[in-house]
Amino acid sequence: ENTSALRHFSYTPPADSYWALAWRELKADTRDTYSALRRTILDSFQYDALAASDCPYDAQHCVPFPGVTFSDANSNGFCKLDWPAQFATSSLLAAFAQLRSEATASVGSALGDLLGS
């Protein structure tokens, strides 16, 4: 990780989110009544993103998360998420596998019903 060339990312909600207007208004509102919210928005949603040489995507996609690492995916210029070892055996991963299995079975059943009718 090249810390000398870290980029800055300031979170802003997607424009089409139902709360984006409130976020923008509170961020810009200078009245004392909303000063605590304004300070929270201005101070708590600022992140360091990896250098472009380490993560060639927009800064919003390059904010490191503790315990998560990435590696090159087949040398094609894209990175892939490397799951930490503790996740590989976790019940969370097992739950995702079960959901995927059930979703696949449901889609297969629906296609079978469609083809059979």
Residue frames relative to the residue before (quaternion, step in Angstrom):
aa qw qx qy qz dx dy dz
E 1.0000 0.0000 0.0000 0.0000 0.00 0.00 0.00
N 0.2743 -0.7690 0.5632 0.1273 3.56 -0.81 1.05
T 0.1637 -0.8412 0.5092 0.0790 3.59 0.06 1.26
S 0.5830 0.5988 -0.3849 0.3917 3.62 1.15 -0.39
A 0.7650 0.3240 -0.1858 0.5247 3.58 1.14 -0.45
L 0.1950 0.7977 -0.5454 0.1680 3.58 1.09 0.66
R 0.3022 -0.7296 0.5855 0.1832 3.53 -1.13 0.70
H 0.4129 -0.6907 0.5371 0.2530 3.55 -1.26 0.33
F 0.0460 -0.7758 0.6289 0.0223 3.54 -1.09 0.77
S 0.1198 -0.7703 0.6255 0.0324 3.54 -0.84 1.06
Y 0.3765 -0.7588 0.4877 0.2111 3.56 -0.49 1.21
T 0.0446 0.7302 -0.6806 0.0403 3.49 -1.16 0.85
P 0.4661 -0.6867 0.4628 0.3117 3.62 -0.79 0.87
P 0.6286 -0.5212 0.4037 0.4125 3.58 -1.17 0.45
A 0.5878 -0.6238 0.3918 0.3346 3.58 -0.97 0.87
D 0.7234 0.4353 -0.2576 0.4699 3.60 1.05 -0.65
S 0.4599 0.6581 -0.4765 0.3584 3.62 1.20 0.15
Y 0.5851 -0.6292 0.3889 0.3324 3.56 -1.03 0.77
W 0.7383 0.4050 -0.2254 0.4900 3.60 1.15 -0.44
A 0.3898 0.7450 -0.4673 0.2733 3.61 1.26 0.06
L 0.6432 0.5217 -0.3331 0.4507 3.60 0.93 -0.82
A 0.6524 0.5041 -0.3155 0.4698 3.60 0.92 -0.88
W 0.6222 0.5451 -0.3312 0.4539 3.61 1.00 -0.84
R 0.6839 0.4841 -0.2835 0.4665 3.59 0.83 -1.00
E 0.6608 0.5115 -0.3071 0.4554 3.57 0.95 -0.88
L 0.6842 0.4756 -0.2893 0.4712 3.60 0.87 -0.91
K 0.6293 0.5416 -0.3292 0.4498 3.58 1.06 -0.72
A 0.7415 0.4083 -0.2110 0.4888 3.57 1.04 -0.78
D 0.5734 0.6248 -0.3742 0.3753 3.60 1.19 -0.47
T 0.1865 -0.8223 0.5326 0.0737 3.60 -0.61 1.12
R 0.4184 0.7034 -0.4792 0.3171 3.62 1.23 0.15
D 0.6090 -0.5931 0.3992 0.3435 3.56 -1.10 0.77
T 0.5777 0.6186 -0.3670 0.3859 3.58 1.07 -0.75
Y 0.7912 0.2997 -0.1379 0.5149 3.59 0.99 -0.84
S 0.3317 0.7906 -0.4753 0.1973 3.59 1.23 0.19
A 0.6446 0.5206 -0.3376 0.4467 3.63 0.96 -0.76
L 0.6574 0.4902 -0.3100 0.4810 3.59 0.96 -0.82
R 0.6356 0.5309 -0.3240 0.4573 3.55 0.96 -0.88
R 0.6652 0.4981 -0.3068 0.4640 3.61 0.87 -0.92
T 0.6316 0.5296 -0.3320 0.4587 3.59 1.00 -0.80
I 0.6673 0.4908 -0.3003 0.4728 3.57 0.89 -0.90
L 0.7098 0.4685 -0.2646 0.4546 3.57 0.88 -0.92
D 0.7782 0.3779 -0.1854 0.4661 3.60 0.99 -0.79
S 0.7635 0.4356 -0.2134 0.4264 3.58 0.92 -0.83
F 0.7179 0.4082 -0.2510 0.5049 3.58 1.19 -0.14
Q 0.4466 0.6418 -0.4619 0.4186 3.53 1.07 0.90
Y 0.0167 -0.8278 0.5591 -0.0437 3.57 -0.74 1.02
D 0.3809 -0.6490 0.5985 0.2748 3.52 -1.30 0.46
A 0.1615 -0.7700 0.6120 0.0809 3.54 -0.95 0.94
L 0.6158 -0.5594 0.4064 0.3777 3.55 -1.16 0.59
A 0.6178 -0.5451 0.4234 0.3768 3.55 -1.22 0.53
A 0.6076 -0.5722 0.4102 0.3676 3.57 -1.13 0.64
S 0.6207 0.5436 -0.3476 0.4455 3.60 1.10 -0.59
D 0.7044 0.4273 -0.2524 0.5075 3.60 1.19 -0.52
C 0.7850 0.0944 -0.0144 0.6121 3.57 1.16 -0.63
P 0.1744 -0.8604 0.4723 0.0789 3.60 0.01 1.28
Y 0.5070 0.6242 -0.4306 0.4098 3.60 1.14 0.58
D 0.6868 -0.4089 0.3577 0.4828 3.59 -1.28 0.00
A 0.6520 -0.5593 0.3494 0.3742 3.57 -1.10 0.76
Q 0.6188 0.5719 -0.3525 0.4072 3.61 0.98 -0.74
H 0.7078 0.4303 -0.2551 0.4988 3.59 1.17 -0.51
C 0.6999 0.4731 -0.2461 0.4751 3.59 1.29 -0.02
V 0.3851 0.6965 -0.5071 0.3309 3.59 1.15 0.52
P 0.3647 -0.7548 0.4950 0.2286 3.62 -0.54 1.10
F 0.2046 -0.7487 0.6213 0.1071 3.52 -1.18 0.70
P 0.5333 -0.6624 0.4069 0.3337 3.62 -0.72 0.99
G 0.8223 0.2481 -0.1964 0.4730 3.54 -0.93 0.95
V 0.6732 0.4578 -0.2946 0.5004 3.59 1.24 -0.19
T 0.0663 -0.7921 0.6065 0.0183 3.55 -0.93 0.92
F 0.2554 -0.7488 0.5951 0.1411 3.52 -1.30 0.40
S 0.0902 -0.7708 0.6255 0.0810 3.54 -1.23 0.43
D 0.6299 -0.5294 0.4071 0.3965 3.54 -1.31 0.35
A 0.2909 -0.7570 0.5626 0.1605 3.56 -0.89 0.95
N 0.8452 -0.1887 0.0770 0.4941 3.58 -0.29 1.28
S 0.5482 -0.6579 0.3764 0.3536 3.61 1.09 0.67
N 0.4653 0.6909 -0.4383 0.3378 3.59 1.06 0.67
G 0.6285 -0.5622 0.3313 0.4233 3.57 1.25 0.22
F 0.6417 0.4718 -0.3305 0.5063 3.57 1.27 0.04
C 0.3007 -0.7437 0.5599 0.2075 3.55 -1.13 0.54
K 0.2097 -0.7573 0.6037 0.1343 3.52 -1.27 0.43
L 0.5370 -0.6248 0.4747 0.3098 3.50 -1.19 0.66
D 0.1895 -0.7463 0.6286 0.1097 3.55 -0.96 0.94
W 0.3272 -0.7586 0.5310 0.1884 3.56 -0.50 1.18
P 0.4671 -0.6544 0.5089 0.3076 3.59 -0.91 0.85
A 0.6454 -0.5614 0.3565 0.3758 3.57 -1.09 0.72
Q 0.6553 0.5257 -0.3366 0.4253 3.60 0.94 -0.78
F 0.6226 0.5252 -0.3496 0.4630 3.61 1.17 -0.44
A 0.6009 0.6052 -0.3571 0.3809 3.57 1.06 -0.74
T 0.7654 0.3149 -0.1829 0.5306 3.59 1.08 -0.58
S 0.4757 0.7094 -0.4256 0.2990 3.57 1.23 0.04
S 0.5939 -0.5607 0.4404 0.3728 3.52 -1.25 0.41
L 0.5654 0.5909 -0.3903 0.4230 3.61 1.16 -0.50
L 0.6636 0.4871 -0.3012 0.4813 3.57 0.92 -0.90
A 0.6299 0.5277 -0.3264 0.4672 3.58 1.02 -0.77
A 0.6391 0.5212 -0.3228 0.4645 3.58 1.01 -0.78
F 0.6474 0.5055 -0.3211 0.4713 3.60 0.97 -0.82
A 0.6340 0.5243 -0.3277 0.4645 3.58 0.98 -0.80
Q 0.6503 0.5128 -0.3105 0.4666 3.58 0.98 -0.85
L 0.6490 0.5108 -0.3179 0.4656 3.59 0.95 -0.86
R 0.6497 0.5120 -0.3178 0.4633 3.57 0.96 -0.88
S 0.6432 0.5281 -0.3120 0.4583 3.57 0.99 -0.85
E 0.6793 0.4835 -0.2874 0.4714 3.57 0.92 -0.92
A 0.6444 0.5134 -0.3249 0.4644 3.58 0.99 -0.79
T 0.6443 0.5163 -0.3167 0.4670 3.58 0.98 -0.84
A 0.6580 0.5041 -0.3040 0.4695 3.57 0.95 -0.89
S 0.6515 0.5204 -0.3149 0.4534 3.60 0.98 -0.82
V 0.6567 0.4908 -0.3075 0.4829 3.57 0.96 -0.86
G 0.6457 0.5205 -0.3185 0.4590 3.58 0.97 -0.85
S 0.6546 0.5096 -0.3047 0.4679 3.55 0.98 -0.85
A 0.6518 0.5094 -0.3131 0.4664 3.57 0.98 -0.85
L 0.6539 0.4963 -0.3186 0.4739 3.60 0.95 -0.80
G 0.6316 0.5303 -0.3237 0.4637 3.56 1.04 -0.79
D 0.6469 0.5099 -0.3117 0.4736 3.57 0.99 -0.83
L 0.6557 0.5183 -0.3042 0.4570 3.56 0.97 -0.89
L 0.6970 0.4658 -0.2721 0.4724 3.57 0.89 -0.92
G 0.6730 0.5057 -0.2915 0.4543 3.56 1.13 -0.63
S 0.6782 0.5015 -0.3085 0.4398 3.60 1.17 -0.28
